[in-house]
């Protein structure tokens, strides 16, 4: 089970990379497309992918777990993306501990 610390970390880091507050990013109905539209740091989906990559790199550096996200359509809610991030973190953590 992912600790609340990891979820908070992901939320904080992604928000920083997007240049938005947590509630602007992770409200129930906010989609990835809306994040791009609201973000002062993003102009397209490449910027969004960079924010995910930077967040994943932070997880690798700070927690020692390499997370790779699948491709997600821009109409995906950010709350769903967060759950995918957390599930992938748990999966990779378990695989790395088993190795």
LODOZA-569747 format. One record per atom (N, C-alpha, C): residue number from 0; residue in one letter; atom name; x, y, z. Coordinates in nm, 2 decimals, decimal comma. Layout:
ATOM   i aa at      x      y      z
ATOM NUM  a CA      X      Y      Z
...
***
This chain:
ATOM   i aa at      x      y      z
ATOM   0  x  N   0,08  -0,12   0,00
ATOM   0  x CA   0,00   0,00   0,00
ATOM   0  x  C   0,09   0,12   0,00
ATOM   1  x  N   0,05   0,22  -0,08
ATOM   1  x CA   0,13   0,34  -0,09
ATOM   1  x  C   0,10   0,43   0,03
ATOM   2  x  N   0,21   0,48   0,08
ATOM   2  x CA   0,19   0,57   0,20
ATOM   2  x  C   0,13   0,70   0,15
ATOM   3  x  N   0,06   0,77   0,24
ATOM   3  x CA   0,01   0,91   0,21
ATOM   3  x  C   0,12   1,00   0,17
ATOM   4  x  N   0,24   0,98   0,22
ATOM   4  x CA   0,36   1,06   0,19
ATOM   4  x  C   0,39   1,05   0,04
ATOM   5  x  N   0,38   0,94  -0,02
ATOM   5  x CA   0,41   0,92  -0,16
ATOM   5  x  C   0,30   0,99  -0,25
ATOM   6  x  N   0,18   0,98  -0,21
ATOM   6  x CA   0,07   1,05  -0,28
ATOM   6  x  C   0,09   1,20  -0,27
ATOM   7  x  N   0,12   1,25  -0,16
ATOM   7  x CA   0,14   1,39  -0,14
ATOM   7  x  C   0,26   1,44  -0,22
ATOM   8  x  N   0,36   1,36  -0,22
ATOM   8  x CA   0,48   1,39  -0,30
ATOM   8  x  C   0,45   1,40  -0,45
ATOM   9  x  N   0,38   1,31  -0,50
ATOM   9  x CA   0,34   1,31  -0,64
ATOM   9  x  C   0,25   1,44  -0,67
ATOM  10  x  N   0,16   1,46  -0,59
ATOM  10  x CA   0,07   1,58  -0,60
ATOM  10  x  C   0,15   1,71  -0,60
ATOM  11  x  N   0,24   1,72  -0,50
ATOM  11  x CA   0,32   1,84  -0,49
ATOM  11  x  C   0,41   1,86  -0,61
ATOM  12  x  N   0,49   1,75  -0,65
ATOM  12  x CA   0,59   1,76  -0,76
ATOM  12  x  C   0,52   1,79  -0,89
ATOM  13  x  N   0,41   1,73  -0,92
ATOM  13  x CA   0,34   1,75  -1,04
ATOM  13  x  C   0,28   1,89  -1,05
ATOM  14  x  N   0,23   1,94  -0,93
ATOM  14  x CA   0,18   2,07  -0,93
ATOM  14  x  C   0,28   2,18  -0,95
ATOM  15  x  N   0,40   2,15  -0,89
ATOM  15  x CA   0,52   2,24  -0,91
ATOM  15  x  C   0,55   2,25  -1,06
ATOM  16  x  N   0,56   2,13  -1,12
ATOM  16  x CA   0,60   2,13  -1,26
ATOM  16  x  C   0,49   2,19  -1,35
ATOM  17  x  N   0,37   2,19  -1,31
ATOM  17  x CA   0,26   2,25  -1,39
ATOM  17  x  C   0,25   2,40  -1,35
ATOM  18  x  N   0,30   2,44  -1,24
ATOM  18  x CA   0,29   2,58  -1,20
ATOM  18  x  C   0,15   2,61  -1,14
ATOM  19  x  N   0,08   2,51  -1,09
ATOM  19  x CA  -0,05   2,52  -1,04
ATOM  19  x  C  -0,07   2,47  -0,89
ATOM  20  x  N  -0,16   2,52  -0,82
ATOM  20  x CA  -0,19   2,47  -0,69
ATOM  20  x  C  -0,26   2,33  -0,70
ATOM  21  x  N  -0,25   2,26  -0,59
ATOM  21  x CA  -0,30   2,12  -0,58
ATOM  21  x  C  -0,45   2,11  -0,62
ATOM  22  x  N  -0,53   2,21  -0,57
ATOM  22  x CA  -0,67   2,20  -0,60
ATOM  22  x  C  -0,70   2,24  -0,74
ATOM  23  x  N  -0,61   2,31  -0,81
ATOM  23  x CA  -0,63   2,34  -0,95
ATOM  23  x  C  -0,60   2,22  -1,04
ATOM  24  x  N  -0,52   2,13  -0,99
ATOM  24  x CA  -0,48   2,01  -1,07
ATOM  24  x  C  -0,56   1,89  -1,04
ATOM  25  x  N  -0,59   1,86  -0,91
ATOM  25  x CA  -0,65   1,73  -0,87
ATOM  25  x  C  -0,79   1,74  -0,82
ATOM  26  x  N  -0,87   1,84  -0,87
ATOM  26  x CA  -1,01   1,84  -0,84
ATOM  26  x  C  -1,07   1,73  -0,92
ATOM  27  x  N  -1,19   1,68  -0,88
ATOM  27  x CA  -1,25   1,56  -0,94
ATOM  27  x  C  -1,27   1,57  -1,10
ATOM  28  x  N  -1,31   1,69  -1,15
ATOM  28  x CA  -1,34   1,70  -1,29
ATOM  28  x  C  -1,23   1,75  -1,38
ATOM  29  x  N  -1,11   1,78  -1,32
ATOM  29  x CA  -1,01   1,84  -1,40
ATOM  29  x  C  -0,94   1,73  -1,49
ATOM  30  x  N  -0,93   1,76  -1,62
ATOM  30  x CA  -0,87   1,67  -1,71
ATOM  30  x  C  -0,73   1,71  -1,74
ATOM  31  x  N  -0,65   1,63  -1,81
ATOM  31  x CA  -0,52   1,66  -1,85
ATOM  31  x  C  -0,52   1,78  -1,94
ATOM  32  x  N  -0,62   1,79  -2,03
ATOM  32  x CA  -0,63   1,90  -2,12
ATOM  32  x  C  -0,65   2,03  -2,05
ATOM  33  x  N  -0,74   2,02  -1,94
ATOM  33  x CA  -0,76   2,14  -1,86
ATOM  33  x  C  -0,64   2,19  -1,79
ATOM  34  x  N  -0,55   2,09  -1,74
ATOM  34  x CA  -0,43   2,13  -1,68
ATOM  34  x  C  -0,34   2,21  -1,77
ATOM  35  x  N  -0,33   2,16  -1,90
ATOM  35  x CA  -0,25   2,23  -2,00
ATOM  35  x  C  -0,30   2,37  -2,02
ATOM  36  x  N  -0,43   2,38  -2,03
ATOM  36  x CA  -0,50   2,51  -2,05
ATOM  36  x  C  -0,48   2,61  -1,93
ATOM  37  x  N  -0,47   2,56  -1,81
ATOM  37  x CA  -0,46   2,64  -1,69
ATOM  37  x  C  -0,32   2,67  -1,66
ATOM  38  x  N  -0,23   2,59  -1,70
ATOM  38  x CA  -0,09   2,60  -1,65
ATOM  38  x  C  -0,01   2,71  -1,72
ATOM  39  x  N   0,06   2,79  -1,64
ATOM  39  x CA   0,14   2,90  -1,70
ATOM  39  x  C   0,27   2,84  -1,76
ATOM  40  x  N   0,30   2,71  -1,73
ATOM  40  x CA   0,42   2,65  -1,77
ATOM  40  x  C   0,41   2,56  -1,89
ATOM  41  x  N   0,28   2,53  -1,93
ATOM  41  x CA   0,25   2,43  -2,03
ATOM  41  x  C   0,18   2,49  -2,15
ATOM  42  x  N   0,22   2,45  -2,27
ATOM  42  x CA   0,15   2,49  -2,39
ATOM  42  x  C   0,10   2,38  -2,47
ATOM  43  x  N   0,15   2,26  -2,44
ATOM  43  x CA   0,10   2,14  -2,52
ATOM  43  x  C   0,13   2,01  -2,44
ATOM  44  x  N   0,09   1,90  -2,51
ATOM  44  x CA   0,10   1,77  -2,44
ATOM  44  x  C   0,25   1,73  -2,41
ATOM  45  x  N   0,34   1,78  -2,49
ATOM  45  x CA   0,48   1,75  -2,46
ATOM  45  x  C   0,52   1,81  -2,32
ATOM  46  x  N   0,48   1,93  -2,29
ATOM  46  x CA   0,50   1,99  -2,16
ATOM  46  x  C   0,44   1,91  -2,05
ATOM  47  x  N   0,32   1,85  -2,08
ATOM  47  x CA   0,26   1,77  -1,98
ATOM  47  x  C   0,34   1,64  -1,96
ATOM  48  x  N   0,39   1,58  -2,07
ATOM  48  x CA   0,47   1,46  -2,05
ATOM  48  x  C   0,60   1,49  -1,98
ATOM  49  x  N   0,66   1,61  -2,00
ATOM  49  x CA   0,78   1,65  -1,93
ATOM  49  x  C   0,75   1,66  -1,78
ATOM  50  x  N   0,63   1,71  -1,74
ATOM  50  x CA   0,60   1,73  -1,60
ATOM  50  x  C   0,58   1,59  -1,54
ATOM  51  x  N   0,52   1,49  -1,61
ATOM  51  x CA   0,51   1,36  -1,56
ATOM  51  x  C   0,65   1,29  -1,55
ATOM  52  x  N   0,74   1,32  -1,64
ATOM  52  x CA   0,87   1,26  -1,64
ATOM  52  x  C   0,95   1,32  -1,52
ATOM  53  x  N   0,94   1,44  -1,50
ATOM  53  x CA   1,01   1,51  -1,39
ATOM  53  x  C   0,96   1,45  -1,26
ATOM  54  x  N   0,83   1,43  -1,25
ATOM  54  x CA   0,78   1,38  -1,12
ATOM  54  x  C   0,83   1,24  -1,10
ATOM  55  x  N   0,83   1,16  -1,21
ATOM  55  x CA   0,88   1,02  -1,20
ATOM  55  x  C   1,03   1,02  -1,17
ATOM  56  x  N   1,10   1,11  -1,22
ATOM  56  x CA   1,25   1,12  -1,19
ATOM  56  x  C   1,27   1,15  -1,04
ATOM  57  x  N   1,18   1,24  -0,99
ATOM  57  x CA   1,19   1,27  -0,85
ATOM  57  x  C   1,16   1,14  -0,76
ATOM  58  x  N   1,06   1,06  -0,80
ATOM  58  x CA   1,03   0,94  -0,73
ATOM  58  x  C   1,15   0,85  -0,73
ATOM  59  x  N   1,22   0,84  -0,84
ATOM  59  x CA   1,34   0,75  -0,86
ATOM  59  x  C   1,45   0,80  -0,76
ATOM  60  x  N   1,47   0,93  -0,76
ATOM  60  x CA   1,58   0,99  -0,68
ATOM  60  x  C   1,55   0,98  -0,53
ATOM  61  x  N   1,42   1,01  -0,49
ATOM  61  x CA   1,39   1,02  -0,35
ATOM  61  x  C   1,34   0,89  -0,29
ATOM  62  x  N   1,28   0,80  -0,37
ATOM  62  x CA   1,23   0,68  -0,32
ATOM  62  x  C   1,29   0,55  -0,38
ATOM  63  x  N   1,38   0,57  -0,48
ATOM  63  x CA   1,44   0,46  -0,54
ATOM  63  x  C   1,35   0,37  -0,63
ATOM  64  x  N   1,24   0,43  -0,67
ATOM  64  x CA   1,15   0,35  -0,75
ATOM  64  x  C   1,13   0,41  -0,89
ATOM  65  x  N   1,15   0,34  -0,99
ATOM  65  x CA   1,13   0,39  -1,13
ATOM  65  x  C   0,98   0,37  -1,17
ATOM  66  x  N   0,92   0,47  -1,20
ATOM  66  x CA   0,78   0,47  -1,24
ATOM  66  x  C   0,77   0,51  -1,39
ATOM  67  x  N   0,69   0,43  -1,47
ATOM  67  x CA   0,67   0,46  -1,61
ATOM  67  x  C   0,52   0,46  -1,62
ATOM  68  x  N   0,46   0,57  -1,68
ATOM  68  x CA   0,32   0,58  -1,70
ATOM  68  x  C   0,29   0,54  -1,84
ATOM  69  x  N   0,17   0,48  -1,86
ATOM  69  x CA   0,12   0,45  -1,99
ATOM  69  x  C   0,07   0,58  -2,06
ATOM  70  x  N   0,05   0,57  -2,19
ATOM  70  x CA  -0,01   0,68  -2,26
ATOM  70  x  C  -0,15   0,70  -2,21
ATOM  71  x  N  -0,19   0,82  -2,19
ATOM  71  x CA  -0,32   0,85  -2,14
ATOM  71  x  C  -0,38   0,96  -2,23
ATOM  72  x  N  -0,51   0,95  -2,27
ATOM  72  x CA  -0,57   1,06  -2,35
ATOM  72  x  C  -0,59   1,19  -2,27
ATOM  73  x  N  -0,60   1,30  -2,34
ATOM  73  x CA  -0,61   1,43  -2,27
ATOM  73  x  C  -0,74   1,45  -2,19
ATOM  74  x  N  -0,84   1,36  -2,22
ATOM  74  x CA  -0,96   1,38  -2,15
ATOM  74  x  C  -0,97   1,29  -2,02
ATOM  75  x  N  -0,85   1,24  -1,98
ATOM  75  x CA  -0,84   1,16  -1,86
ATOM  75  x  C  -0,84   1,25  -1,74
ATOM  76  x  N  -0,92   1,23  -1,64
ATOM  76  x CA  -0,92   1,31  -1,52
ATOM  76  x  C  -0,78   1,29  -1,44
ATOM  77  x  N  -0,74   1,40  -1,39
ATOM  77  x CA  -0,61   1,40  -1,31
ATOM  77  x  C  -0,62   1,30  -1,19
ATOM  78  x  N  -0,74   1,29  -1,14
ATOM  78  x CA  -0,75   1,19  -1,02
ATOM  78  x  C  -0,72   1,05  -1,07
ATOM  79  x  N  -0,76   1,02  -1,19
ATOM  79  x CA  -0,73   0,89  -1,25
ATOM  79  x  C  -0,58   0,87  -1,27
ATOM  80  x  N  -0,52   0,98  -1,32
ATOM  80  x CA  -0,38   0,98  -1,35
ATOM  80  x  C  -0,30   0,95  -1,22
ATOM  81  x  N  -0,35   1,02  -1,11
ATOM  81  x CA  -0,28   1,00  -0,98
ATOM  81  x  C  -0,29   0,85  -0,94
ATOM  82  x  N  -0,41   0,79  -0,95
ATOM  82  x CA  -0,43   0,65  -0,92
ATOM  82  x  C  -0,34   0,56  -1,00
ATOM  83  x  N  -0,32   0,59  -1,13
ATOM  83  x CA  -0,23   0,51  -1,22
ATOM  83  x  C  -0,09   0,53  -1,17
ATOM  84  x  N  -0,05   0,65  -1,13
ATOM  84  x CA   0,09   0,68  -1,08
ATOM  84  x  C   0,11   0,60  -0,96
ATOM  85  x  N   0,02   0,60  -0,86
ATOM  85  x CA   0,03   0,53  -0,74
ATOM  85  x  C   0,04   0,38  -0,76
ATOM  86  x  N  -0,05   0,33  -0,85
ATOM  86  x CA  -0,05   0,18  -0,87
ATOM  86  x  C   0,08   0,14  -0,94
ATOM  87  x  N   0,13   0,22  -1,03
ATOM  87  x CA   0,26   0,19  -1,10
ATOM  87  x  C   0,37   0,19  -1,00
ATOM  88  x  N   0,37   0,29  -0,90
ATOM  88  x CA   0,47   0,30  -0,80
ATOM  88  x  C   0,47   0,17  -0,72
ATOM  89  x  N   0,36   0,13  -0,67
ATOM  89  x CA   0,35   0,01  -0,59
ATOM  89  x  C   0,40  -0,12  -0,67
ATOM  90  x  N   0,36  -0,13  -0,79
ATOM  90  x CA   0,40  -0,24  -0,88
ATOM  90  x  C   0,55  -0,24  -0,89
ATOM  91  x  N   0,61  -0,13  -0,93
ATOM  91  x CA   0,76  -0,13  -0,95
ATOM  91  x  C   0,83  -0,15  -0,81
ATOM  92  x  N   0,78  -0,09  -0,71
ATOM  92  x CA   0,84  -0,11  -0,58
ATOM  92  x  C   0,84  -0,25  -0,54
ATOM  93  x  N   0,73  -0,32  -0,56
ATOM  93  x CA   0,73  -0,47  -0,53
ATOM  93  x  C   0,82  -0,55  -0,61
ATOM  94  x  N   0,83  -0,51  -0,74
ATOM  94  x CA   0,92  -0,59  -0,83
ATOM  94  x  C   1,07  -0,56  -0,79
ATOM  95  x  N   1,10  -0,44  -0,75
ATOM  95  x CA   1,24  -0,41  -0,71
ATOM  95  x  C   1,28  -0,47  -0,58
ATOM  96  x  N   1,18  -0,48  -0,49
ATOM  96  x CA   1,21  -0,55  -0,36
ATOM  96  x  C   1,22  -0,70  -0,38
ATOM  97  x  N   1,15  -0,76  -0,48
ATOM  97  x CA   1,16  -0,90  -0,50
ATOM  97  x  C   1,29  -0,94  -0,57
ATOM  98  x  N   1,35  -0,84  -0,64
ATOM  98  x CA   1,47  -0,87  -0,72
ATOM  98  x  C   1,59  -0,88  -0,63
***
